[in-house]
Amino acid sequence: MRRRDFIAVLGGAATAWPLAARAQQAALPVIGLLNGRSIDDAAYLVAAFRQGLNEAGYVEGQNVAIEYRWADGHYDRMPAMAADLVNRRVTLIVVTGGSAPLAVKAATKTVPALFVWGGDPVKMGLVASINHPGGNVSGVNILVNVLDNKRLGLMRELVPKGQAIGVLLNPSNPNSSAALREMQEAARALSQSIEVVSASSGRDFEVAFDVLTERRVGGLVVAADAFFVSQRDQLIALAANHSLPAIYHQRKFPQSGGLMSYGTNLADAFRQVASLAARVMKGEKPADIPVMQPTKFELVINLKTANVLGLTIPPGVLAIADEVIE
């Protein structure tokens, strides 16, 4: 074969290979993964999701594809991202964080959707009931508001009797009103006074902490929120600067220097939702899949931070900790 003919054949083959690869990729089921966090914050959750898919017989790039969307804690981006995934005709959408499930629900009533979410899916209109969702949405409800009560109780163990506890909420989160009601009910049950402050941008944090200091709160409960996770370094630094013990909703905070966290084991929740995704790809409908509850919870305490704050963690609290960072 002459050199010119050989190069022409090689060029044609190089063009055909990507086309064949794209055709094979198009034949795969596609999961749209819409996450309210940043890609860095959610890396371990994506790994857990892939693990859950693998356990169900699905391997990304082999027999399933994943389209990723990251909101970086900016809830206003989610409707456009949800609409984009619907327009791309993905097989199903897996959503988590802030208003992501509501954005998907508004974008489509036909594309199957699965959530990992802390809001009340019935009250927020995502499903008709926990056992019989009835529409195109189901998922894993991670019980954020219920666990806020536990976090308030744990912080009360560290606060001098009679001193108020601060509560930090993000008013941009559609779950914030429900979270506040739950916290107020828990405070009444404990006869514990609380001081509520809000923040929806980085500029709001310093004002919120100044208010808490003025009101002489003894500790702080930081509500579960994807934006707060993305800004955890600033939150942790402010808590340290104001000598304020704080409890958060996930282990990333004490791992980054925060005092303590109590919440759902999110990696396990993402493995759970991956198992639901596999069921949908095999033909089941979200309408017939009951909303799952988390099975694993974890208390993480950073003793180094406690020592810096001059706190002694009660032995009973240390005894129930799943991890103690020393």
C-alpha positions as CSV (number, residue, x, y, z in Angstrom):
1,M,0.0,0.0,0.0
2,R,1.3,3.4,-0.9
3,R,2.1,5.8,2.0
4,R,-0.6,8.3,0.9
5,D,-3.3,5.5,0.8
6,F,-2.1,4.2,4.2
7,I,-2.5,7.6,5.8
8,A,-5.9,8.0,4.3
9,V,-7.1,4.7,5.7
10,L,-5.6,5.5,9.1
11,G,-7.3,8.9,9.2
12,G,-10.7,7.2,8.3
13,A,-10.2,4.7,11.1
14,A,-9.4,7.4,13.6
15,T,-12.6,9.2,12.7
16,A,-14.7,6.0,12.9
17,W,-13.4,4.9,16.3
18,P,-14.8,8.0,18.3
19,L,-18.1,7.7,16.4
20,A,-18.3,4.0,17.4
21,A,-17.4,4.9,20.9
22,R,-20.0,7.6,21.0
23,A,-22.6,5.3,19.6
24,Q,-21.8,2.7,22.3
25,Q,-21.9,5.4,25.0
26,A,-25.3,6.6,23.8
27,A,-26.7,3.1,24.2
28,L,-25.8,3.1,27.9
29,P,-28.3,4.2,30.6
30,V,-27.3,7.7,31.8
31,I,-27.6,8.9,35.4
32,G,-27.8,12.7,35.9
33,L,-26.1,13.4,39.2
34,L,-27.1,16.9,40.5
35,N,-25.3,17.8,43.7
36,G,-25.7,21.0,45.7
37,R,-22.0,20.8,46.9
38,S,-18.8,21.4,45.1
39,I,-17.0,18.6,43.3
40,D,-14.2,18.5,46.0
41,D,-16.7,18.3,48.9
42,A,-18.7,15.5,47.3
43,A,-15.8,13.4,46.0
44,Y,-16.2,10.8,48.8
45,L,-19.9,10.7,48.2
46,V,-19.5,10.1,44.5
47,A,-17.1,7.3,45.4
48,A,-19.7,5.7,47.7
49,F,-22.3,6.1,44.9
50,R,-20.1,4.3,42.4
51,Q,-19.4,1.6,45.0
52,G,-23.2,1.1,45.4
53,L,-23.6,0.9,41.6
54,N,-20.8,-1.6,41.4
55,E,-22.4,-3.8,44.1
56,A,-25.5,-3.8,42.0
57,G,-23.7,-4.8,38.8
58,Y,-23.2,-1.3,37.2
59,V,-19.7,0.1,36.4
60,E,-19.4,3.7,35.2
61,G,-18.0,3.8,31.6
62,Q,-18.9,0.1,31.0
63,N,-22.6,-0.4,31.4
64,V,-23.7,3.0,32.8
65,A,-22.7,6.6,32.2
66,I,-23.0,9.5,34.7
67,E,-23.6,13.2,33.9
68,Y,-22.4,15.4,36.8
69,R,-23.7,18.8,37.8
70,W,-22.3,20.8,40.8
71,A,-24.1,23.8,42.3
72,D,-21.3,24.7,44.7
73,G,-23.9,25.7,47.4
74,H,-25.7,28.2,45.0
75,Y,-29.3,27.0,45.1
76,D,-30.4,29.4,42.4
77,R,-28.4,27.4,39.8
78,M,-30.3,24.2,40.4
79,P,-33.4,24.8,38.3
80,A,-31.3,25.4,35.1
81,M,-29.1,22.4,35.9
82,A,-32.1,20.2,36.4
83,A,-33.7,21.4,33.2
84,D,-30.5,20.7,31.3
85,L,-30.4,17.1,32.5
86,V,-34.0,16.6,31.5
87,N,-33.3,18.1,28.1
88,R,-30.4,15.7,27.7
89,R,-32.9,12.8,28.2
90,V,-31.0,11.1,30.9
91,T,-32.4,7.8,32.1
92,L,-32.8,9.0,35.7
93,I,-31.7,11.9,37.9
94,V,-30.1,11.5,41.4
95,V,-30.3,14.7,43.4
96,T,-29.0,16.0,46.7
97,G,-28.5,19.2,48.6
98,G,-30.6,22.3,49.3
99,S,-33.4,22.8,46.7
100,A,-32.1,20.2,44.2
101,P,-35.0,17.7,44.6
102,L,-37.6,20.5,44.3
103,A,-35.8,21.8,41.2
104,V,-36.0,18.4,39.6
105,K,-39.6,17.9,40.6
106,A,-40.5,21.2,38.9
107,A,-38.4,20.3,35.8
108,T,-40.0,17.0,35.0
109,K,-42.9,14.7,36.0
110,T,-41.8,11.8,33.8
111,V,-38.0,11.3,34.2
112,P,-37.4,9.1,37.2
113,A,-35.6,11.0,40.1
114,L,-34.1,9.8,43.3
115,F,-33.0,12.0,46.2
116,V,-30.7,12.0,49.2
117,W,-32.4,14.7,51.2
118,G,-33.0,16.0,54.7
119,G,-36.3,17.8,54.1
120,D,-39.7,16.2,54.7
121,P,-40.5,14.8,51.2
122,V,-44.2,14.5,51.9
123,K,-44.7,18.0,53.3
124,M,-42.6,19.5,50.5
125,G,-44.7,17.7,47.8
126,L,-42.0,15.4,46.5
127,V,-43.9,12.2,47.2
128,A,-47.5,11.3,48.1
129,S,-46.3,9.1,51.1
130,I,-43.2,7.4,52.3
131,N,-44.4,3.9,51.5
132,H,-46.1,4.8,48.2
133,P,-44.4,7.8,46.6
134,G,-46.9,7.6,43.7
135,G,-45.0,9.8,41.1
136,N,-41.6,9.9,39.4
137,V,-39.7,10.6,42.7
138,S,-38.4,8.5,45.6
139,G,-35.1,8.3,47.4
140,V,-33.3,8.3,50.8
141,N,-34.6,10.7,53.5
142,I,-31.6,11.5,55.8
143,L,-33.7,12.9,58.7
144,V,-31.8,16.2,59.0
145,N,-34.4,18.0,61.1
146,V,-34.9,15.1,63.5
147,L,-31.1,14.9,64.0
148,D,-31.0,18.7,64.7
149,N,-32.8,17.8,68.0
150,K,-30.0,15.4,68.9
151,R,-27.4,18.0,68.0
152,L,-29.1,20.5,70.3
153,G,-29.1,17.9,73.1
154,L,-25.4,17.1,72.7
155,M,-24.4,20.8,72.7
156,R,-26.5,21.3,75.9
157,E,-24.2,18.8,77.5
158,L,-21.3,21.2,77.0
159,V,-23.0,24.5,77.8
160,P,-23.3,25.9,81.4
161,K,-26.8,25.6,82.8
162,G,-29.0,28.5,81.9
163,Q,-26.9,29.8,79.0
164,A,-28.5,30.1,75.6
165,I,-27.4,28.1,72.5
166,G,-27.1,29.7,69.1
167,V,-28.6,28.2,66.0
168,L,-27.3,29.1,62.5
169,L,-29.7,28.6,59.5
170,N,-29.5,29.4,55.8
171,P,-32.8,31.1,54.8
172,S,-32.1,30.3,51.2
173,N,-32.5,26.6,52.0
174,P,-36.1,25.5,51.4
175,N,-35.8,23.3,54.4
176,S,-34.9,26.1,56.8
177,S,-38.4,26.9,58.0
178,A,-39.0,23.2,58.9
179,A,-35.6,23.0,60.6
180,L,-36.4,26.1,62.7
181,R,-39.7,24.6,63.8
182,E,-38.0,21.4,64.8
183,M,-35.3,23.2,66.7
184,Q,-37.8,25.4,68.6
185,E,-39.8,22.3,69.6
186,A,-36.7,20.5,70.7
187,A,-35.6,23.6,72.7
188,R,-39.0,23.8,74.5
189,A,-38.8,20.0,75.3
190,L,-35.4,20.6,76.9
191,S,-36.3,23.9,78.5
192,Q,-33.4,25.3,76.6
193,S,-33.3,28.9,75.3
194,I,-31.9,29.4,71.8
195,E,-30.8,32.4,69.7
196,V,-31.4,32.1,66.0
197,V,-29.2,33.8,63.4
198,S,-29.1,33.4,59.6
199,A,-26.5,33.5,56.8
200,S,-26.9,32.9,53.1
201,S,-23.5,34.3,52.0
202,G,-20.0,34.4,53.2
203,R,-20.5,38.1,54.2
204,D,-23.3,37.1,56.6
205,F,-21.1,34.9,58.8
206,E,-19.2,37.5,60.6
207,V,-22.3,39.5,61.4
208,A,-24.0,36.3,62.7
209,F,-21.1,35.4,65.0
210,D,-20.9,39.0,66.3
211,V,-24.6,38.8,67.2
212,L,-24.1,35.5,68.9
213,T,-21.2,36.9,70.9
214,E,-23.3,40.0,71.9
215,R,-26.1,37.6,73.1
216,R,-23.6,35.6,75.2
217,V,-24.5,32.2,73.8
218,G,-22.6,29.3,75.3
219,G,-22.6,27.1,72.1
220,L,-23.8,26.8,68.5
221,V,-25.7,24.4,66.4
222,V,-25.0,24.8,62.7
223,A,-27.9,23.5,60.7
224,A,-27.3,21.0,57.8
225,D,-26.8,22.9,54.6
226,A,-24.7,22.3,51.5
227,F,-23.5,26.0,51.4
228,F,-22.3,25.7,55.0
229,V,-20.3,22.7,54.0
230,S,-18.6,24.5,51.2
231,Q,-17.8,27.4,53.6
232,R,-16.8,25.2,56.6
233,D,-13.2,26.6,56.9
234,Q,-14.6,30.1,57.5
235,L,-17.3,28.8,59.9
236,I,-14.7,26.8,61.9
237,A,-12.3,29.8,62.0
238,L,-15.1,32.1,63.2
239,A,-16.1,29.6,65.9
240,A,-12.5,29.4,67.1
241,N,-12.0,33.2,67.0
242,H,-15.1,33.7,69.1
243,S,-14.2,30.8,71.4
244,L,-17.6,29.2,70.6
245,P,-18.2,25.5,70.8
246,A,-20.1,24.3,67.8
247,I,-21.7,21.1,66.5
248,Y,-22.3,20.4,62.8
249,H,-24.1,17.8,60.8
250,Q,-21.3,15.9,59.2
251,R,-17.8,14.6,59.9
252,K,-16.0,16.9,57.4
253,F,-16.3,19.7,60.0
254,P,-14.4,18.0,62.9
255,Q,-12.0,16.6,60.4
256,S,-11.3,20.2,59.3
257,G,-10.9,21.4,62.9
258,G,-14.5,21.9,64.1
259,L,-15.4,20.6,67.6
260,M,-18.0,17.9,66.8
261,S,-20.6,16.5,64.4
262,Y,-23.5,14.3,64.6
263,G,-25.5,13.1,61.6
264,T,-26.3,10.5,59.0
265,N,-23.4,8.5,57.6
266,L,-23.7,10.1,54.1
267,A,-21.5,7.7,52.3
268,D,-23.8,4.9,53.4
269,A,-26.8,6.9,52.2
270,F,-25.2,7.3,48.8
271,R,-24.7,3.6,48.6
272,Q,-28.4,3.2,49.4
273,V,-29.5,5.6,46.7
274,A,-27.2,3.8,44.2
275,S,-29.1,0.5,45.0
276,L,-32.3,2.4,44.2
277,A,-30.8,3.7,40.9
278,A,-30.0,0.2,39.9
279,R,-33.6,-0.9,40.5
280,V,-34.9,1.9,38.4
281,M,-32.5,1.0,35.5
282,K,-33.7,-2.5,35.8
283,G,-37.3,-1.4,35.2
284,E,-38.8,-0.5,38.6
285,K,-40.7,2.9,38.9
286,P,-40.0,5.4,41.7
287,A,-43.8,5.4,42.3
288,D,-43.5,1.9,43.6
289,I,-40.2,2.2,45.6
290,P,-40.7,3.3,49.2
291,V,-38.6,6.1,50.5
292,M,-35.7,4.6,52.5
293,Q,-34.4,5.8,55.8
294,P,-30.7,5.9,56.7
295,T,-29.3,3.0,58.7
296,K,-26.0,4.5,60.0
297,F,-25.4,7.6,62.1
298,E,-22.1,8.9,63.5
299,L,-20.8,11.2,66.3
300,V,-17.3,12.6,65.7
301,I,-15.5,14.6,68.3
302,N,-12.2,16.6,67.8
303,L,-10.5,16.5,71.2
304,K,-7.7,18.8,70.0
305,T,-10.3,21.5,69.4
306,A,-12.0,20.8,72.7
307,N,-8.6,21.4,74.5
308,V,-8.0,24.6,72.7
309,L,-11.5,25.8,73.8
310,G,-10.8,24.7,77.3
311,L,-13.7,22.2,77.2
312,T,-14.0,18.9,79.0
313,I,-16.2,16.5,77.0
314,P,-18.4,14.6,79.4
315,P,-17.4,10.9,79.6
316,G,-20.9,9.8,78.6
317,V,-20.6,11.8,75.4
318,L,-17.1,10.4,74.6
319,A,-18.3,6.9,75.3
320,I,-20.9,7.1,72.5
321,A,-18.6,8.7,69.9
322,D,-17.9,6.8,66.7
323,E,-14.6,8.6,66.2
324,V,-12.5,10.7,68.5
325,I,-9.8,12.9,66.8
326,E,-6.9,13.4,69.2
